């Protein structure tokens, strides 16, 4: 299930028609790796 979810997120991240979602995903990763003070 985790692998399937990862693949789905990866497809969404790479999908050219989901630029906004890609930006949100990137911001989410940045927030998780470097949370705001």
mmCIF file of the N, C-alpha and C atoms, coordinates in Angstrom:
data_MODEL
# 
_entry.id   MODEL 
# 
loop_
_atom_site.group_PDB 
_atom_site.id 
_atom_site.type_symbol 
_atom_site.label_atom_id 
_atom_site.label_alt_id 
_atom_site.label_comp_id 
_atom_site.label_asym_id 
_atom_site.label_entity_id 
_atom_site.label_seq_id 
_atom_site.pdbx_PDB_ins_code 
_atom_site.Cartn_x 
_atom_site.Cartn_y 
_atom_site.Cartn_z 
_atom_site.occupancy 
_atom_site.B_iso_or_equiv 
_atom_site.pdbx_formal_charge 
_atom_site.auth_seq_id 
_atom_site.auth_comp_id 
_atom_site.auth_asym_id 
_atom_site.auth_atom_id 
_atom_site.pdbx_PDB_model_num 
ATOM 1   N N  . UNK A 1 1  ? 0.848  -1.204 0.000   1.00 0.00 ? 1  UNK A N  1 
ATOM 2   C CA . UNK A 1 1  ? 0.000  0.000  0.000   1.00 0.00 ? 1  UNK A CA 1 
ATOM 3   C C  . UNK A 1 1  ? 0.885  1.256  0.000   1.00 0.00 ? 1  UNK A C  1 
ATOM 4   N N  . UNK A 1 2  ? 1.926  1.214  0.789   1.00 0.00 ? 2  UNK A N  1 
ATOM 5   C CA . UNK A 1 2  ? 2.835  2.358  0.855   1.00 0.00 ? 2  UNK A CA 1 
ATOM 6   C C  . UNK A 1 2  ? 3.518  2.582  -0.496  1.00 0.00 ? 2  UNK A C  1 
ATOM 7   N N  . UNK A 1 3  ? 3.919  1.485  -1.127  1.00 0.00 ? 3  UNK A N  1 
ATOM 8   C CA . UNK A 1 3  ? 4.568  1.581  -2.432  1.00 0.00 ? 3  UNK A CA 1 
ATOM 9   C C  . UNK A 1 3  ? 3.608  2.168  -3.460  1.00 0.00 ? 3  UNK A C  1 
ATOM 10  N N  . UNK A 1 4  ? 2.370  1.704  -3.425  1.00 0.00 ? 4  UNK A N  1 
ATOM 11  C CA . UNK A 1 4  ? 1.362  2.197  -4.354  1.00 0.00 ? 4  UNK A CA 1 
ATOM 12  C C  . UNK A 1 4  ? 1.146  3.703  -4.160  1.00 0.00 ? 4  UNK A C  1 
ATOM 13  N N  . UNK A 1 5  ? 1.099  4.109  -2.909  1.00 0.00 ? 5  UNK A N  1 
ATOM 14  C CA . UNK A 1 5  ? 0.924  5.524  -2.591  1.00 0.00 ? 5  UNK A CA 1 
ATOM 15  C C  . UNK A 1 5  ? 2.125  6.334  -3.081  1.00 0.00 ? 5  UNK A C  1 
ATOM 16  N N  . UNK A 1 6  ? 3.310  5.798  -2.907  1.00 0.00 ? 6  UNK A N  1 
ATOM 17  C CA . UNK A 1 6  ? 4.525  6.480  -3.340  1.00 0.00 ? 6  UNK A CA 1 
ATOM 18  C C  . UNK A 1 6  ? 4.529  6.644  -4.855  1.00 0.00 ? 6  UNK A C  1 
ATOM 19  N N  . UNK A 1 7  ? 4.145  5.601  -5.557  1.00 0.00 ? 7  UNK A N  1 
ATOM 20  C CA . UNK A 1 7  ? 4.084  5.637  -7.015  1.00 0.00 ? 7  UNK A CA 1 
ATOM 21  C C  . UNK A 1 7  ? 3.054  6.667  -7.469  1.00 0.00 ? 7  UNK A C  1 
ATOM 22  N N  . UNK A 1 8  ? 1.905  6.703  -6.796  1.00 0.00 ? 8  UNK A N  1 
ATOM 23  C CA . UNK A 1 8  ? 0.847  7.641  -7.144  1.00 0.00 ? 8  UNK A CA 1 
ATOM 24  C C  . UNK A 1 8  ? 1.328  9.079  -6.936  1.00 0.00 ? 8  UNK A C  1 
ATOM 25  N N  . UNK A 1 9  ? 1.971  9.331  -5.804  1.00 0.00 ? 9  UNK A N  1 
ATOM 26  C CA . UNK A 1 9  ? 2.503  10.663 -5.522  1.00 0.00 ? 9  UNK A CA 1 
ATOM 27  C C  . UNK A 1 9  ? 3.571  11.037 -6.538  1.00 0.00 ? 9  UNK A C  1 
ATOM 28  N N  . UNK A 1 10 ? 4.387  10.062 -6.913  1.00 0.00 ? 10 UNK A N  1 
ATOM 29  C CA . UNK A 1 10 ? 5.455  10.309 -7.873  1.00 0.00 ? 10 UNK A CA 1 
ATOM 30  C C  . UNK A 1 10 ? 4.865  10.671 -9.237  1.00 0.00 ? 10 UNK A C  1 
ATOM 31  N N  . UNK A 1 11 ? 3.813  9.969  -9.643  1.00 0.00 ? 11 UNK A N  1 
ATOM 32  C CA . UNK A 1 11 ? 3.167  10.245 -10.921 1.00 0.00 ? 11 UNK A CA 1 
ATOM 33  C C  . UNK A 1 11 ? 2.545  11.637 -10.910 1.00 0.00 ? 11 UNK A C  1 
ATOM 34  N N  . UNK A 1 12 ? 1.889  11.977 -9.808  1.00 0.00 ? 12 UNK A N  1 
ATOM 35  C CA . UNK A 1 12 ? 1.272  13.301 -9.678  1.00 0.00 ? 12 UNK A CA 1 
ATOM 36  C C  . UNK A 1 12 ? 2.353  14.379 -9.704  1.00 0.00 ? 12 UNK A C  1 
ATOM 37  N N  . UNK A 1 13 ? 3.466  14.086 -9.035  1.00 0.00 ? 13 UNK A N  1 
ATOM 38  C CA . UNK A 1 13 ? 4.565  15.051 -8.948  1.00 0.00 ? 13 UNK A CA 1 
ATOM 39  C C  . UNK A 1 13 ? 5.178  15.314 -10.321 1.00 0.00 ? 13 UNK A C  1 
ATOM 40  N N  . UNK A 1 14 ? 5.247  14.266 -11.135 1.00 0.00 ? 14 UNK A N  1 
ATOM 41  C CA . UNK A 1 14 ? 5.877  14.398 -12.452 1.00 0.00 ? 14 UNK A CA 1 
ATOM 42  C C  . UNK A 1 14 ? 4.883  14.780 -13.540 1.00 0.00 ? 14 UNK A C  1 
ATOM 43  N N  . UNK A 1 15 ? 3.592  14.745 -13.223 1.00 0.00 ? 15 UNK A N  1 
ATOM 44  C CA . UNK A 1 15 ? 2.591  15.021 -14.247 1.00 0.00 ? 15 UNK A CA 1 
ATOM 45  C C  . UNK A 1 15 ? 2.608  16.498 -14.630 1.00 0.00 ? 15 UNK A C  1 
ATOM 46  N N  . UNK A 1 16 ? 2.775  16.805 -15.924 1.00 0.00 ? 16 UNK A N  1 
ATOM 47  C CA . UNK A 1 16 ? 2.902  18.195 -16.390 1.00 0.00 ? 16 UNK A CA 1 
ATOM 48  C C  . UNK A 1 16 ? 1.635  19.026 -16.158 1.00 0.00 ? 16 UNK A C  1 
ATOM 49  N N  . UNK A 1 17 ? 0.485  18.352 -15.988 1.00 0.00 ? 17 UNK A N  1 
ATOM 50  C CA . UNK A 1 17 ? -0.774 19.073 -15.821 1.00 0.00 ? 17 UNK A CA 1 
ATOM 51  C C  . UNK A 1 17 ? -1.081 19.376 -14.362 1.00 0.00 ? 17 UNK A C  1 
ATOM 52  N N  . UNK A 1 18 ? -0.110 19.066 -13.482 1.00 0.00 ? 18 UNK A N  1 
ATOM 53  C CA . UNK A 1 18 ? -0.356 19.275 -12.058 1.00 0.00 ? 18 UNK A CA 1 
ATOM 54  C C  . UNK A 1 18 ? 0.760  20.145 -11.463 1.00 0.00 ? 18 UNK A C  1 
ATOM 55  N N  . UNK A 1 19 ? 1.022  21.259 -12.120 1.00 0.00 ? 19 UNK A N  1 
ATOM 56  C CA . UNK A 1 19 ? 2.100  22.134 -11.663 1.00 0.00 ? 19 UNK A CA 1 
ATOM 57  C C  . UNK A 1 19 ? 1.802  22.671 -10.268 1.00 0.00 ? 19 UNK A C  1 
ATOM 58  N N  . UNK A 1 20 ? 0.548  23.084 -10.056 1.00 0.00 ? 20 UNK A N  1 
ATOM 59  C CA . UNK A 1 20 ? 0.163  23.614 -8.753  1.00 0.00 ? 20 UNK A CA 1 
ATOM 60  C C  . UNK A 1 20 ? 0.324  22.556 -7.667  1.00 0.00 ? 20 UNK A C  1 
ATOM 61  N N  . UNK A 1 21 ? -0.118 21.346 -7.978  1.00 0.00 ? 21 UNK A N  1 
ATOM 62  C CA . UNK A 1 21 ? -0.014 20.256 -6.997  1.00 0.00 ? 21 UNK A CA 1 
ATOM 63  C C  . UNK A 1 21 ? 1.456  19.920 -6.745  1.00 0.00 ? 21 UNK A C  1 
ATOM 64  N N  . UNK A 1 22 ? 2.251  20.038 -7.801  1.00 0.00 ? 22 UNK A N  1 
ATOM 65  C CA . UNK A 1 22 ? 3.683  19.796 -7.666  1.00 0.00 ? 22 UNK A CA 1 
ATOM 66  C C  . UNK A 1 22 ? 4.306  20.830 -6.726  1.00 0.00 ? 22 UNK A C  1 
ATOM 67  N N  . UNK A 1 23 ? 3.894  22.077 -6.870  1.00 0.00 ? 23 UNK A N  1 
ATOM 68  C CA . UNK A 1 23 ? 4.411  23.132 -6.009  1.00 0.00 ? 23 UNK A CA 1 
ATOM 69  C C  . UNK A 1 23 ? 4.014  22.889 -4.561  1.00 0.00 ? 23 UNK A C  1 
ATOM 70  N N  . UNK A 1 24 ? 2.747  22.506 -4.358  1.00 0.00 ? 24 UNK A N  1 
ATOM 71  C CA . UNK A 1 24 ? 2.267  22.217 -3.004  1.00 0.00 ? 24 UNK A CA 1 
ATOM 72  C C  . UNK A 1 24 ? 3.027  21.042 -2.414  1.00 0.00 ? 24 UNK A C  1 
ATOM 73  N N  . UNK A 1 25 ? 3.268  20.023 -3.245  1.00 0.00 ? 25 UNK A N  1 
ATOM 74  C CA . UNK A 1 25 ? 4.002  18.843 -2.787  1.00 0.00 ? 25 UNK A CA 1 
ATOM 75  C C  . UNK A 1 25 ? 5.423  19.233 -2.377  1.00 0.00 ? 25 UNK A C  1 
ATOM 76  N N  . UNK A 1 26 ? 6.043  20.095 -3.193  1.00 0.00 ? 26 UNK A N  1 
ATOM 77  C CA . UNK A 1 26 ? 7.402  20.539 -2.911  1.00 0.00 ? 26 UNK A CA 1 
ATOM 78  C C  . UNK A 1 26 ? 7.443  21.354 -1.619  1.00 0.00 ? 26 UNK A C  1 
ATOM 79  N N  . UNK A 1 27 ? 6.464  22.226 -1.423  1.00 0.00 ? 27 UNK A N  1 
ATOM 80  C CA . UNK A 1 27 ? 6.392  23.025 -0.210  1.00 0.00 ? 27 UNK A CA 1 
ATOM 81  C C  . UNK A 1 27 ? 6.195  22.131 1.007   1.00 0.00 ? 27 UNK A C  1 
ATOM 82  N N  . UNK A 1 28 ? 5.385  21.085 0.830   1.00 0.00 ? 28 UNK A N  1 
ATOM 83  C CA . UNK A 1 28 ? 5.149  20.138 1.913   1.00 0.00 ? 28 UNK A CA 1 
ATOM 84  C C  . UNK A 1 28 ? 6.444  19.437 2.306   1.00 0.00 ? 28 UNK A C  1 
ATOM 85  N N  . UNK A 1 29 ? 7.221  19.034 1.324   1.00 0.00 ? 29 UNK A N  1 
ATOM 86  C CA . UNK A 1 29 ? 8.506  18.377 1.587   1.00 0.00 ? 29 UNK A CA 1 
ATOM 87  C C  . UNK A 1 29 ? 9.454  19.345 2.296   1.00 0.00 ? 29 UNK A C  1 
ATOM 88  N N  . UNK A 1 30 ? 9.497  20.586 1.835   1.00 0.00 ? 30 UNK A N  1 
ATOM 89  C CA . UNK A 1 30 ? 10.357 21.583 2.469   1.00 0.00 ? 30 UNK A CA 1 
ATOM 90  C C  . UNK A 1 30 ? 9.932  21.813 3.917   1.00 0.00 ? 30 UNK A C  1 
ATOM 91  N N  . UNK A 1 31 ? 8.613  21.822 4.140   1.00 0.00 ? 31 UNK A N  1 
ATOM 92  C CA . UNK A 1 31 ? 8.107  22.041 5.495   1.00 0.00 ? 31 UNK A CA 1 
ATOM 93  C C  . UNK A 1 31 ? 8.447  20.863 6.402   1.00 0.00 ? 31 UNK A C  1 
ATOM 94  N N  . UNK A 1 32 ? 8.394  19.661 5.835   1.00 0.00 ? 32 UNK A N  1 
ATOM 95  C CA . UNK A 1 32 ? 8.698  18.469 6.631   1.00 0.00 ? 32 UNK A CA 1 
ATOM 96  C C  . UNK A 1 32 ? 10.195 18.396 6.942   1.00 0.00 ? 32 UNK A C  1 
ATOM 97  N N  . UNK A 1 33 ? 11.023 18.790 5.989   1.00 0.00 ? 33 UNK A N  1 
ATOM 98  C CA . UNK A 1 33 ? 12.471 18.705 6.179   1.00 0.00 ? 33 UNK A CA 1 
ATOM 99  C C  . UNK A 1 33 ? 13.000 19.910 6.955   1.00 0.00 ? 33 UNK A C  1 
ATOM 100 N N  . UNK A 1 34 ? 12.328 21.060 6.792   1.00 0.00 ? 34 UNK A N  1 
ATOM 101 C CA . UNK A 1 34 ? 12.757 22.273 7.477   1.00 0.00 ? 34 UNK A CA 1 
ATOM 102 C C  . UNK A 1 34 ? 11.529 23.063 7.927   1.00 0.00 ? 34 UNK A C  1 
ATOM 103 N N  . UNK A 1 35 ? 10.916 22.620 9.030   1.00 0.00 ? 35 UNK A N  1 
ATOM 104 C CA . UNK A 1 35 ? 9.682  23.244 9.516   1.00 0.00 ? 35 UNK A CA 1 
ATOM 105 C C  . UNK A 1 35 ? 9.906  24.699 9.910   1.00 0.00 ? 35 UNK A C  1 
ATOM 106 N N  . UNK A 1 36 ? 8.911  25.551 9.682   1.00 0.00 ? 36 UNK A N  1 
ATOM 107 C CA . UNK A 1 36 ? 9.026  26.970 10.029  1.00 0.00 ? 36 UNK A CA 1 
ATOM 108 C C  . UNK A 1 36 ? 9.176  27.173 11.536  1.00 0.00 ? 36 UNK A C  1 
ATOM 109 N N  . UNK A 1 37 ? 9.944  28.141 11.894  1.00 0.00 ? 37 UNK A N  1 
ATOM 110 C CA . UNK A 1 37 ? 10.193 28.398 13.320  1.00 0.00 ? 37 UNK A CA 1 
ATOM 111 C C  . UNK A 1 37 ? 9.000  29.120 13.937  1.00 0.00 ? 37 UNK A C  1 
# 
